[in-house]
Amino acid sequence: MPAYDALAGLHLIIEGYELEGRERSMPSFDRLTTTFHLRGAGQEGLGEDVTYDPDQQRSQQAAGPVLPLAGEWTLDTFSRHLDGLDLFGGEKPSMPAFREYRRWAVESAAADLALRQAGVSLAEALGRTPEPISFVVSLRLGDPPSLEPVRRRLASYPWLRFKLDSSPSWDDEFVAALAATGAVDSIDFKGAYKGTIVDVPTDPALYRRCAEGFPDAWLEDPDLTDPEADAALAPFRDRITWDAPIHGVADIEALPFLPRTINVKPSRIGTWRELLRTYEWCAER
């Protein structure tokens, strides 16, 4: 049975909802998010909208809980109800992916609420046994780059693992020092971003330097449209993985080659239906 079928019939009662804004100043921008608090039958479900545009977060928070979400649903009928709603209140999202980000905020809050109302965990609903998972800390290391953010965290938490955004300013010496920590699990080249504040220029020499310098790390989102970059990473294809371009199964199938692993972010996919289909597609392979 498809995994989504195990969730689709969950009963869901929504009596109302509230929005909670959060804000943090980052070195190059202000990071705002909005948490949906869905309430019903004495329970509360939470989901966070991670849309990057601060103005579109502020306008959502200023408008308040204006979406027609109240009612009695199944998780599936609620999701189909969302298909017909404009979650941006007439605004055009500044990036198409933001539609999925906001959709996931509502879908995840609804599932959280439905599971609490049913008195079951997600694992129980899906018939899965929970197993330990590991986390990584995702960082940029500045320009000029510094090892201090990594060393400072390792001093407090020696078991930490890292997913680091690379930079053309990383020379051989810096890569060697970073690799010597033994704590790097993934290098993100940010090559799939174009026209954003997190763009990183395509640098074939950097790609090769990182692939060789971190022999056990995943190599995420390289820009393989550059022939020199593609050639630099050709010997390391078994460690190439993708994140930013992935919004469902169709995007994985459209990749230049089938990867060994994939970075699946629920907020990039938007709906439980496609998220669970994506997990199953990967598990089958």
C-alpha positions as CSV (number, residue, x, y, z in Angstrom):
1,M,0.0,0.0,0.0
2,P,1.4,3.4,-0.9
3,A,2.6,5.2,2.3
4,Y,0.3,8.2,1.6
5,D,-2.8,5.9,1.9
6,A,-1.9,5.3,5.5
7,L,-2.2,9.0,6.3
8,A,-4.9,10.1,3.8
9,G,-7.8,8.9,5.9
10,L,-6.8,10.5,9.2
11,H,-9.7,12.5,10.6
12,L,-8.9,16.2,11.1
13,I,-10.8,18.9,13.0
14,I,-9.7,22.5,12.6
15,E,-11.4,25.1,14.6
16,G,-9.0,27.9,13.9
17,Y,-5.4,28.9,13.6
18,E,-2.9,31.5,14.5
19,L,0.4,32.7,13.0
20,E,3.6,33.2,14.9
21,G,6.5,35.2,13.4
22,R,10.2,34.6,14.1
23,E,13.1,36.8,12.9
24,R,16.9,36.6,13.1
25,S,19.4,39.0,11.5
26,M,22.0,37.1,9.4
27,P,25.2,38.5,8.0
28,S,23.7,39.2,4.5
29,F,19.9,39.2,5.1
30,D,17.1,39.1,7.7
31,R,15.7,35.6,8.1
32,L,12.0,35.5,8.8
33,T,9.7,32.5,9.2
34,T,6.1,32.0,10.2
35,T,4.7,29.1,12.2
36,F,1.2,28.0,11.6
37,H,-0.6,27.0,14.8
38,L,-3.7,24.9,13.8
39,R,-6.0,24.1,16.7
40,G,-9.0,21.7,17.1
41,A,-10.5,19.2,19.5
42,G,-8.2,20.4,22.3
43,Q,-5.0,19.8,20.3
44,E,-2.5,21.9,18.4
45,G,-0.5,21.2,15.2
46,L,2.5,23.2,14.1
47,G,4.1,23.8,10.7
48,E,6.8,26.4,9.7
49,D,6.7,28.5,6.5
50,V,10.4,28.9,5.6
51,T,9.8,31.2,2.6
52,Y,13.0,33.3,2.3
53,D,11.4,36.6,1.2
54,P,11.1,38.7,4.4
55,D,8.5,41.0,2.8
56,Q,6.3,38.1,1.9
57,Q,6.6,36.8,5.5
58,R,5.7,40.2,6.9
59,S,2.7,40.6,4.6
60,Q,1.4,37.1,5.6
61,Q,1.8,37.9,9.3
62,A,0.1,41.3,8.9
63,A,-2.9,39.7,7.1
64,G,-3.3,37.2,9.9
65,P,-5.3,33.9,9.9
66,V,-7.5,34.7,6.9
67,L,-7.4,31.4,5.1
68,P,-10.6,29.2,5.2
69,L,-9.1,26.2,7.0
70,A,-11.7,25.5,9.6
71,G,-13.8,22.4,9.2
72,E,-13.9,18.6,9.5
73,W,-11.7,16.8,7.0
74,T,-9.6,13.8,6.3
75,L,-5.9,14.7,5.7
76,D,-6.5,14.0,2.0
77,T,-9.6,16.1,1.6
78,F,-7.9,18.9,3.5
79,S,-4.9,18.7,1.1
80,R,-7.2,18.8,-1.9
81,H,-8.9,21.8,-0.4
82,L,-5.5,23.6,-0.3
83,D,-5.2,22.9,-4.0
84,G,-7.8,25.6,-4.6
85,L,-6.5,28.2,-2.1
86,D,-4.1,31.1,-2.8
87,L,-1.8,30.8,0.2
88,F,-0.1,34.1,-0.8
89,G,-3.2,36.3,-0.8
90,G,-2.9,37.6,-4.3
91,E,0.9,38.2,-4.1
92,K,3.2,36.5,-6.6
93,P,5.9,34.5,-4.8
94,S,9.3,36.0,-5.6
95,M,10.5,32.4,-6.3
96,P,8.3,29.6,-7.6
97,A,9.6,27.2,-4.9
98,F,8.0,29.4,-2.2
99,R,4.6,28.0,-3.1
100,E,5.8,24.6,-1.9
101,Y,7.4,26.1,1.2
102,R,4.2,27.6,2.4
103,R,2.1,24.7,1.3
104,W,4.3,22.4,3.4
105,A,3.8,24.7,6.5
106,V,0.1,24.1,6.3
107,E,0.3,20.4,5.3
108,S,2.7,19.6,8.1
109,A,0.7,21.5,10.7
110,A,-2.4,19.6,9.6
111,A,-0.7,16.2,9.8
112,D,0.7,17.1,13.2
113,L,-2.8,18.1,14.4
114,A,-4.5,15.0,12.9
115,L,-2.0,12.6,14.4
116,R,-2.4,14.3,17.9
117,Q,-6.2,14.0,17.6
118,A,-5.9,10.4,16.7
119,G,-3.4,9.7,19.5
120,V,-0.8,8.1,17.2
121,S,2.7,9.0,16.1
122,L,3.7,9.4,12.5
123,A,5.7,6.2,12.8
124,E,2.7,4.3,14.1
125,A,0.5,5.7,11.4
126,L,2.9,4.6,8.7
127,G,3.7,1.2,10.3
128,R,7.3,2.0,10.7
129,T,9.8,1.4,13.6
130,P,11.6,4.6,14.6
131,E,15.4,4.3,14.3
132,P,18.2,6.7,15.3
133,I,19.0,9.5,12.9
134,S,22.0,11.9,12.7
135,F,22.0,15.6,12.1
136,V,24.6,18.0,10.6
137,V,25.2,21.6,11.3
138,S,24.9,23.7,8.1
139,L,27.3,26.6,7.9
140,R,29.1,29.2,5.7
141,L,32.6,29.9,6.9
142,G,32.9,33.6,5.8
143,D,35.1,35.4,3.3
144,P,38.0,35.2,4.0
145,P,37.1,31.8,5.4
146,S,37.7,30.9,9.0
147,L,37.9,27.6,10.8
148,E,36.7,29.2,14.0
149,P,33.0,28.5,13.6
150,V,33.8,24.8,13.2
151,R,36.4,24.6,16.0
152,R,34.2,26.5,18.4
153,R,31.3,24.1,18.0
154,L,33.5,21.0,18.2
155,A,35.0,22.3,21.4
156,S,31.5,22.2,23.0
157,Y,30.1,19.2,21.0
158,P,32.9,16.9,19.8
159,W,30.5,14.6,18.1
160,L,29.1,17.2,15.7
161,R,29.0,16.7,12.0
162,F,28.9,19.5,9.4
163,K,27.4,20.3,6.0
164,L,29.5,23.3,4.7
165,D,28.9,25.8,1.9
166,S,32.1,25.9,-0.1
167,S,33.7,29.0,-1.5
168,P,36.3,29.7,-4.2
169,S,38.4,31.3,-1.4
170,W,39.0,27.8,0.0
171,D,42.7,27.1,-0.9
172,D,44.5,23.8,-0.5
173,E,45.7,24.7,3.0
174,F,42.3,25.6,4.2
175,V,40.7,22.5,2.8
176,A,43.4,20.4,4.5
177,A,42.9,22.0,7.8
178,L,39.1,21.6,7.6
179,A,39.4,18.0,6.5
180,A,41.7,17.3,9.5
181,T,38.8,18.0,11.9
182,G,37.3,14.7,10.6
183,A,33.8,16.3,11.0
184,V,32.8,17.2,7.5
185,D,30.0,15.0,6.1
186,S,28.9,17.2,3.1
187,I,30.1,20.0,0.9
188,D,27.5,22.2,-0.7
189,F,28.7,23.8,-3.9
190,K,25.4,25.9,-4.2
191,G,25.7,25.4,-8.0
192,A,22.0,25.0,-8.5
193,Y,21.2,28.5,-7.3
194,K,21.1,31.3,-9.9
195,G,20.3,34.9,-9.1
196,T,19.9,34.5,-5.4
197,I,21.8,35.8,-2.4
198,V,23.4,32.4,-1.8
199,D,24.9,31.9,-5.2
200,V,28.4,30.6,-5.4
201,P,30.4,31.0,-8.7
202,T,31.1,27.7,-10.5
203,D,34.8,26.9,-9.9
204,P,36.1,23.6,-11.4
205,A,39.3,23.8,-9.4
206,L,37.4,24.2,-6.2
207,Y,35.2,21.2,-7.1
208,R,38.2,19.0,-7.6
209,R,40.0,20.4,-4.5
210,C,37.0,19.5,-2.3
211,A,36.3,16.1,-3.9
212,E,39.9,15.1,-3.3
213,G,40.3,16.8,0.0
214,F,37.1,15.4,1.6
215,P,37.2,11.8,0.2
216,D,34.2,10.6,2.3
217,A,32.0,13.7,2.0
218,W,28.9,14.1,-0.2
219,L,29.3,16.6,-3.0
220,E,26.0,18.6,-3.2
221,D,24.5,20.6,-6.0
222,P,27.5,21.1,-8.3
223,D,27.0,23.1,-11.5
224,L,27.5,20.3,-14.1
225,T,26.3,22.5,-17.0
226,D,29.9,23.8,-17.0
227,P,31.9,21.3,-19.0
228,E,35.1,21.8,-16.9
229,A,33.2,21.4,-13.7
230,D,31.5,18.3,-15.0
231,A,34.9,16.8,-16.0
232,A,36.4,17.7,-12.6
233,L,33.8,15.7,-10.8
234,A,33.5,12.9,-13.2
235,P,35.6,10.5,-11.1
236,F,33.5,11.3,-8.0
237,R,30.0,10.8,-9.3
238,D,29.1,8.2,-6.7
239,R,29.3,11.0,-4.1
240,I,27.3,13.7,-6.0
241,T,24.0,14.5,-4.5
242,W,21.2,17.0,-5.1
243,D,19.1,19.3,-3.0
244,A,17.9,22.6,-4.5
245,P,16.5,21.2,-7.8
246,I,14.5,18.4,-6.1
247,H,10.7,19.1,-5.8
248,G,9.6,15.5,-6.4
249,V,10.1,12.4,-8.4
250,A,10.1,14.1,-11.8
251,D,13.1,16.2,-10.8
252,I,15.1,13.2,-9.7
253,E,14.3,11.5,-13.0
254,A,15.4,14.6,-14.9
255,L,18.9,14.6,-13.3
256,P,21.9,13.9,-15.7
257,F,22.5,10.6,-13.9
258,L,20.9,8.6,-11.1
259,P,22.6,9.5,-7.8
260,R,23.3,7.2,-5.0
261,T,21.6,9.4,-2.5
262,I,19.4,12.5,-2.5
263,N,18.7,15.4,-0.2
264,V,14.9,15.4,0.2
265,K,13.6,18.5,2.0
266,P,9.8,18.2,2.7
267,S,9.4,22.0,2.3
268,R,10.7,21.8,-1.3
269,I,8.1,19.2,-2.2
270,G,5.1,20.8,-0.5
271,T,2.6,17.9,-0.1
272,W,2.5,14.7,1.9
273,R,1.3,12.9,-1.3
274,E,4.4,13.8,-3.3
275,L,6.8,13.6,-0.4
276,L,5.9,10.0,0.5
277,R,5.9,9.1,-3.2
278,T,9.4,10.5,-3.5
279,Y,10.7,8.5,-0.4
280,E,9.1,5.3,-1.9
281,W,10.7,6.0,-5.3
282,C,14.1,6.3,-3.7
283,A,13.6,3.2,-1.4
284,E,12.7,1.1,-4.4
285,R,16.0,2.0,-6.0
